[in-house]
Amino acid sequence: MRQLQLVVFAVVLKIISTSHRTFPYQVLSRLNGTDVEVRWKPDWERQVVHFSVQLSGSPIAWFLVGFSDHGKYRGSDFCKFDGVDVLDGYIARGLVMERDFQQDCIYYGRYRDGSFRFTRKFQTCDMRDYAIEVSIFSGKVYSQVAYNLI
């Protein structure tokens, strides 16, 4: 498997609750000329989180959203979008991105507004996956965002 070195921009983000009904939580960012809008909503009944990611501005080859309860890159869990599909992975030793054997990020495609959407279960039973808990919806969490320019 081809290993990619990871350039990571990590930020402790305060989750912003908005009045947007479809995806009530959001994080907005600008990365080297690319505007990034990550929105999400919990589905308590199905125990999944629905994500919507909107990218505009400079084109990129791939983009990822990472999860961590420890604030470090190594050992963090991520869902990576490469323009075609979403890959579930983790950050290994040397900040190398590795593919998870169990793929828990489920891609739902691109939408008319240009966003791409995917889901992830709260609990995946994968030891390398971050267990999404109530804190992601109501406080501070550690989040990684990374991308690769075209």
FITORVO-720143 format. One record per atom (N, C-alpha, C, O, CB): residue in three letters; x, z, y. Coordinates in steps of 0.1 Angstrom, whole numbers, plus 5000, padded with zeros to 4 digits. Atoms other than C-alpha are relative to their C-alpha. Glycine has a CB too. Layout:
BEGIN
alaXZY...
This chain:
BEGIN
met500850004988met500050005000met500950005012met501950075013met499050125000arg499250014988arg501349915034arg499750135008arg498650175010arg499549875008gln500149884992gln502050225054gln500349975015gln501249895018gln501150104995leu499950024985leu501650225092leu500450135007leu499950235004leu498749955006gln499749894992gln503350455116gln498950025010gln498349935014gln501449985007leu501149974992leu500850635136leu500450045014leu501350135016leu499250114994val499949964986val500750655174val498750085003val497650025003val500249885010val501149924999val498450945181val499950065014val500950115020val500050114990phe500349934988phe496851065213phe499150114996phe497950094992phe499449905011ala500849895004ala495551415206ala499650085012ala500450105022ala500850094990val500649934989val493351605229val499150104995val498350074986val499349905011val501049905003val491451925226val498849965009val498949975022val500550155002leu501150064992leu488051785237leu498950105000leu498550164989leu499649874994lys501349924999lys485051985249lys498949904998lys498849805005lys499950075014ile501150095003ile482051825234ile499050005011ile498650115016ile499350044987ile500950024989ile479751685260ile498649974995ile498449874988ile500449895010ser501350035004ser476051715253ser499349925011ser499449965023ser499250134997thr500650094990thr474051445271thr498549994996thr498050044986thr500749865000ser501450025002ser470451345274ser499849874991ser498649844989ser499349995013his500150125008his471151035253his499350034987his499950114979his501449934998arg500849965011arg468451055226arg500649964987arg500550044977arg498649955001thr499650055013thr469950845199thr501350074995thr501350114983thr500349855001phe498849935003phe473451005199phe500350105011phe500850075021phe501249904999pro500049904989pro473351335218pro501350055004pro501550125014pro499150114996tyr498749954997tyr477051415217tyr500949885003tyr500849774997tyr500650084989gln499150114996gln479851195233gln501350055005gln501450165010gln499349915010val498749984994val483451175242val500449865006val500349765000val501150054989leu499650124993leu484650925268leu501550005003leu502050115006leu499249985013ser498650004997ser488250815272ser500449865004ser499749765002ser500850054987arg499450134997arg490450535285arg501450004994arg502250094997arg500149985016leu498750015007leu493450425264leu500749875004leu500349774999leu499950024985asn499350124996asn495850175280asn499149885003asn499349774997asn501049974989gly500850124996gly493149955295gly498849984991gly498049894993gly500849885000thr501250015009thr490550015267thr499250125002thr499650235001thr500449994985asp501049894999asp487450215274asp499550034987asp499149944979asp498949975011val500549955013val486350425245val498950095002val499050195009val501250074991glu501149915000glu483050585240glu499650034985glu499249944978glu498749945008val500449965013val482450785208val498850095001val498950195008val501250074993arg501249925000arg478950915202arg499750044986arg500049974977arg498849925007trp500449965013trp477551105173trp498850095000trp498450155010trp501250084993lys501149925002lys474551285160lys499950054986lys500249984976lys498749935003pro500149955014pro474051515130pro498649974994pro497649965001pro500150165001asp501250025008asp471451445104asp499950124990asp500550114979asp499949864992trp500049875007trp470751795091trp499349984986trp499850044977trp499350115008glu500750025012glu468351675064glu500949934989glu500949984978glu498749925002arg499150075009arg470851435048arg501450055000arg502250014991arg500049855004gln498649945000gln473951645057gln501149895003gln502149904997gln500350074987val499050104996val475751355074val500149995015val499250045022val499649864995val499850034985val477051265109val500049855002val500749784995val501350075006his500150144996his476150925124his500949995012his500850065022his498649955002phe499150034989phe478950785147phe499749865005phe499449774998phe501450014995ser500050134993ser478750505172ser501249995009ser501450085017ser498649985008val498850024992val481950375188val499949875008val499749765002val501350004991gln500150114991gln481950145218gln501449985006gln501950075012gln498950015011leu498750034994leu485249975228leu499849895010leu499249795007leu501149974989ser500050114991ser485649765259ser501349995008ser502050095009ser498850015010gly498850014992gly488449625280gly501049924991gly500749834984gly500650135004ser498950075007ser491849525264ser499650004985ser499250114979ser501350085002pro500350005015pro491449415227pro501050084993pro502150094996pro500049854996ile499149925008ile492849625200ile499849954985ile498849894982ile499650155001ala500150045014ala493649565163ala499350104991ala498650054982ala501549984995trp500749895007trp492349895150trp499850125009trp500550145019trp500750034987phe500349884992phe490950225162phe499650104990phe498950074980phe498849975010leu500549905009leu490450555145leu499550135007leu499950155019leu501250044991val500549874995val488650885150val500550104990val500250084978val498450005002gly499549905009gly490351185135gly499450145001gly498850175012gly501550015001phe500649875000phe489151535126phe501150104995phe501950084986phe498850004991ser499149905004ser491151855123ser499550145005ser498850155015ser501449985006asp500449864996asp490452235124asp501350075004asp501250195007asp499350074989his498849934997his494152315130his500849945012his501850005016his500949994988gly499450064988gly495152085159gly501349934998gly502049905008gly500250115010lys498850075003lys498051925142lys499749864994lys498649844989lys500950084990tyr500350145005tyr498451555133tyr500150004984tyr499149954978tyr501149915005arg499850015015arg499751605097arg498950084994arg498550194997arg501450074996gly501149945008gly496951675073gly498649985006gly497650015001gly500250155000ser501350044994ser494251545097ser499349894992ser500049814986ser500249965015asp500850095007asp491451345083asp499549895010asp499449935022asp498750074994phe500550104990phe490251015099phe499249894994phe499149874981phe501249935007cys500750125003cys487950715098cys500649905009cys500549915021cys498450025002lys499350114992lys489750395109lys499249874999lys498949834988lys501449984994phe500750135000phe487950075120phe501049895003phe501849905013phe498950015011asp499150114998asp489949755117asp499449875004asp500049765003asp500849984987gly500750124995gly487449515131gly499049944989gly498249864992gly500949905004val500850055011val485849445097val499450114992val498250104988val500949924990asp500549895008asp485449775079asp500550135005asp501450145014asp500449984985val499549864996val485950155082val500650064988val500150054977val498850095005leu499149955010leu488650315061leu500050155001leu500250205012leu501449944999asp499849865000asp488750685051asp501450034996asp501949984986asp499050074991gly498649975003gly492250835052gly500450135006gly499650215011gly500949895005tyr499449874995tyr494551125062tyr501449975005tyr502049865001tyr500050114989ile498650024995ile497851165080ile500950094992ile500850214991ile500050055015ala499149945010ala500651245056ala501350045008ala501450035020ala500349914989arg498749964995arg504251365061arg500649885007arg500449765003arg500950044988gly499450114992gly506151165087gly499049935009gly499349825014gly500749914992leu501150064992leu502851085105leu499649864995leu499349775003leu500449995015val500350135007val502150805080val498550014996val498150114991val500949974988met501550005004met498450705076met499949964985met500549864981met499249905009glu500250035014glu497450715039glu498549984998glu497650045004glu500550114991arg501450025003arg494150585024arg499650114990arg500350144980arg499949864994asp500649905010asp491950845006asp499649924988asp499149814989asp498850085006phe500550065012phe491150764970phe498549995001phe497949904997phe500450084987gln501549994999gln487550874977gln499749955014gln500150025024gln499550144997gln500450064987gln486050665006gln498750065005gln497750034999gln500049854999asp501249934996asp483650885025asp499549955014asp498550005019asp500350155001cys500550054987cys483350695058cys499249874997cys499849774992cys501249965010ile500850115004ile480450455053ile499649915012ile499049965022ile498750054994tyr500250094989tyr480350155076tyr498649935000tyr498149894990tyr501149895000tyr501350064998tyr477050025090tyr500049875008tyr498949815010tyr499050095006gly499950134993gly478249725110gly500050015015gly500050115021gly498949924996arg500050024986arg478349595145arg498649985005arg497849934998arg500949895005tyr501350024994tyr475449605168tyr500049915012tyr501149885017tyr499450145004arg500150094989arg474249385197arg500850055012arg501349975020arg498649985004asp499349944989asp475749625222asp501550004998asp502350045007asp499550145003gly498550015003gly479249565206gly500550124993gly501750124989gly500749985013ser499549875006ser479449915191ser500149974985ser499449884979ser499150125003phe500050005014phe480249975155phe499650144996phe499850245003phe501449964993arg500549875004arg478650255135arg500350034986arg500549944977arg498450005001phe499749955013phe479450465105phe499550144998phe499250215008phe501649994997thr500449865003thr478550785088thr501050074992thr501950014985thr498650014993arg499249925008arg480351065071arg499350134997arg498650195005arg501450045007lys500749885005lys478951355050lys500750125007lys501950125010lys500150014985phe499449874995phe479451715064phe501050054990phe502250084994phe498850105001gln499149955010gln481051815031gln500249884990gln499249834985gln499450134992thr499750125009thr482751545009thr500550044986thr500549964977thr500949915006cys499449955012cys484251754981cys501449934998cys501949934987cys499149974988asp498750065000asp487551574989asp500950095007asp500750135019asp500049855007met499149894994met490351824995met500749955012met501250045020met501050044989arg499350054988arg491951595021arg499049985012arg499549955023arg500749874997asp501050024989asp488651565042asp499750135007asp499650245001asp498849944994tyr500449894991tyr487851795071tyr498550024997tyr497749934997tyr500249965015ala501449965002ala484551985064ala499450015014ala499850105022ala499950134992ile500750004987ile482351905094ile499050125000ile498150134991ile499349875003glu500949894999glu480652225105glu499350005013glu499549915021glu500950134999val500849994988val478352335132val500850005013val500449955023val499250135000ser499250004988ser481252385156ser500349865007ser500549865019ser501450064997ile499850144995ile481652005160ile498949975010ile499049875018ile500149904989phe501150034991phe478252005177phe499850105011phe498950075020phe498850004991ser500349904989ser478552305200ser501250075005ser501250195007ser499150104994gly498849934995gly482052385212gly501249915001gly501149795004gly500350124992lys498850074999lys485652285211lys500449974986lys500450054977lys501150085007val499450045013val487152085182val501349935003val501449885014val499049924991tyr498850094998tyr490451915177tyr499749864995tyr499149854985tyr501350064992ser500450145004ser490051545177ser501249915003ser501949935013ser498849955008gln498950094997gln492651265174gln499449865002gln498449824995gln501050004988val500450144998val492150915187val501349925000val502349965007val499249985014ala498850095001ala494650635179ala499549865000ala498449834996ala500950044988tyr500350145001tyr494750265182tyr501349924999tyr502449975001tyr499249965013asn498850095001asn497049965178asn499649875008asn498649815005asn500349964985leu500350124992leu497149685204leu500249874992leu501049874983leu501050005012ile499950135006ile496749325194ile501349935005ile501649825001ile498849915002
